[in-house]
């Protein structure tokens, strides 16, 4: 399931002419694209997470540093890209 998701994601991004050239980092950790997708899905999908301001929860789910003040914003921006 994870592999199929990643193949589909890379294909989608390439087709819209914004290929994933390198995996983004959050703090000093590389983002697991499958985990961030599943975390957002678990909380109700992008619109709900954004509307209810749950991006910090997504960041926490990814194992982020609790002291980061821009965690929610950075997590959302990476997800949107």
MODAMO-V325480 format. One record per residue. RES is the residue in one letter. SS is DSSP state (H for helix, E for strand, - for the rest). BURIAL is I if it has 24 or more other C-alpha atoms within 12 Angstrom, else O. Layout:
RES/SS/BURIAL  RES/SS/BURIAL
This chain:
X/-/O  X/H/O  X/H/O  X/H/O  X/H/O  X/H/O  X/H/O  X/H/O  X/H/O  X/H/O  X/H/O  X/H/O  X/H/O  X/H/O  X/H/O  X/-/O  X/-/O  X/-/O  X/-/O  X/-/O  X/-/O  X/-/O  X/-/O  X/-/O  X/E/O  X/E/I  X/-/O  X/-/O  X/E/O  X/E/O  X/-/I  X/-/I  X/H/I  X/H/I  X/H/O  X/H/I  X/H/I  X/H/O  X/H/I  X/H/I  X/H/O  X/H/O  X/-/O  X/-/O  X/-/O  X/H/I  X/H/O  X/H/O  X/H/I  X/H/I  X/H/O  X/-/O  X/-/O  X/-/I  X/H/I  X/H/I  X/H/I  X/H/I  X/H/I  X/H/O  X/H/I  X/-/I  X/-/I  X/-/I  X/-/O  X/-/O  X/-/O  X/-/O  X/-/O  X/-/O  X/H/I  X/H/I  X/H/O  X/H/O  X/H/I  X/H/I  X/H/O  X/H/I  X/H/I  X/H/O  X/-/O
